[in-house]
Amino acid sequence: MPIERQHRSQRINERPMSEIVTNEFLADSHLHRLADVRLGLLRLHKALLKMERIDYEKVFGRVTAGELLQLVINHAQFGWLRIISALVVEIDEALNGDELATSSDFEALISQARLLLTSPADEEFKTKYQAALQREPSVVMAHSTVMQLLRKDK
């Protein structure tokens, strides 16, 4: 029998009233902002993936959607994009996980996204991302959108 995930409002009702009163308003605004950042990161990832696919196909020929998925998972050329994928997964877990995300979870994810796009620690990601920003207008637009969300007032 499949396990059903509790709806957020059901989990809230199980918490002590003092916790709900002190944290709920901020949690909702943080959750909406995280959802927006997630969507922005997905659009950025899509633009980067499209660019990387075009580069790959210039050398190796056209690939199907299934082949592309395998390349994204396994091929070194696409490896640098997995950092964004992993961050999106972390945000998904914060938004939909079994436990409610805390304000510190929110701040950590926003900070992680900001650092990834402005001062990445991974040198390969940094080099390829900067090159993508220089050559692909759709990447610049997606980057700009995410950065606006990350700068948004709390």
Phi, psi and omega in degrees: 000129183294146177274126179269137178280133179292140174290148182308317182293328177293319179292325179298318182295342179272350182271157176298144182303322182299323179291320180295313183296318184281336187243341193295314183301311179294322181299318180296316179294323177294319180296319178295318180294317178299320178298320178293318178297318178303312180298318177298318178295322177296319178293321177297314179301318180298317179295319178293320179296318178299316179298314181293324177297315180300316179298317180296315183292335175297327182268317190249357182090170184300147176234150176280172178299320179295318177295321178298317178302315179296322177296316180299322182284321193243336189273138183299326181300330182261358185303322183295336179286342181295338178295318177292318179302316181296321178294319177298320178297317178299318178294319176303316180296322178293322182282326189235007184291173180292329179254146178292140178287146179262170176299323179291326174298314180301309181299320180295318180291318177297316179296317179299316179295316180299313179296319180301319185271346181245323183217063185296140178283328181284116185295320179297313179300313182303312182296312183289324180292317178297320178296318179297320178295329181282335188246343188236108182303325180294329177290318178300315180296315180295320177300313181301317180298314180295317181297323176299318178294323181287335179273345184311143177300147184281000000 
